[in-house]
Amino acid sequence: MKNIFAKIAATTATSAVLSVAIAAGANNPAQAIDFNFNWLGDAGYSAVGSFSYDETTAPTIISESGSGATNFLQSLNVSFLDPSNNPLGTYNTVTSGVSQSDFFSFNFDTATQKLFGSFDIGGGTGVIGEYFFQGTVGESLALRQDVNQQGTSITLDENSGSIQVSKVPEPAFLLGLLAFGALGVGSTLKKKQASC
């Protein structure tokens, strides 16, 4: 009798998780896809961030620049850290499809999932002391800081243009993992009950 209840509990848990995953997919026609990126400079400064776009409408090449409404990018944020991993600044360069920076430049190949070309993110609003990322992916990327409002900035660190990008797992995938985990819990309970 206990085995029947254990099977029912495992099946119910799995069905509930899968139902939520299916409902989440059906109720969300826009398919936002999220990516993380990270950069490490030669002197130990670093940058971590993320960006997203709707994969159902995005072309193979996403190129964005300047302030105002973006064409495809929905969000982009970046945080800069010193060599001791102390935060220097965090910026939401793109929020809800709107860029806040006149100097913004972003290029991404959705097929290869790689950044390329001109890359300028971070501050960019002309505030003294703000940090920004500037350069060309594959050639040279530099973490810079504004010194004054006349366009003068200093380079804090740079590298050969290397920046890593990774796709964030989709929620449906994570829910699927939870479903398999629930099966494992049900199986474990079943084994424990059988040994009692």
Helices and strands as residue ranges (DSSP letters): H 2-26, E 32-40, E 46-54, E 61-65, E 68-69, E 73-81, E 87-95, E 98-99, E 105-109, E 114-115, E 117-122, E 131-137, E 140-146, E 153-159, E 164-167, H 171-195
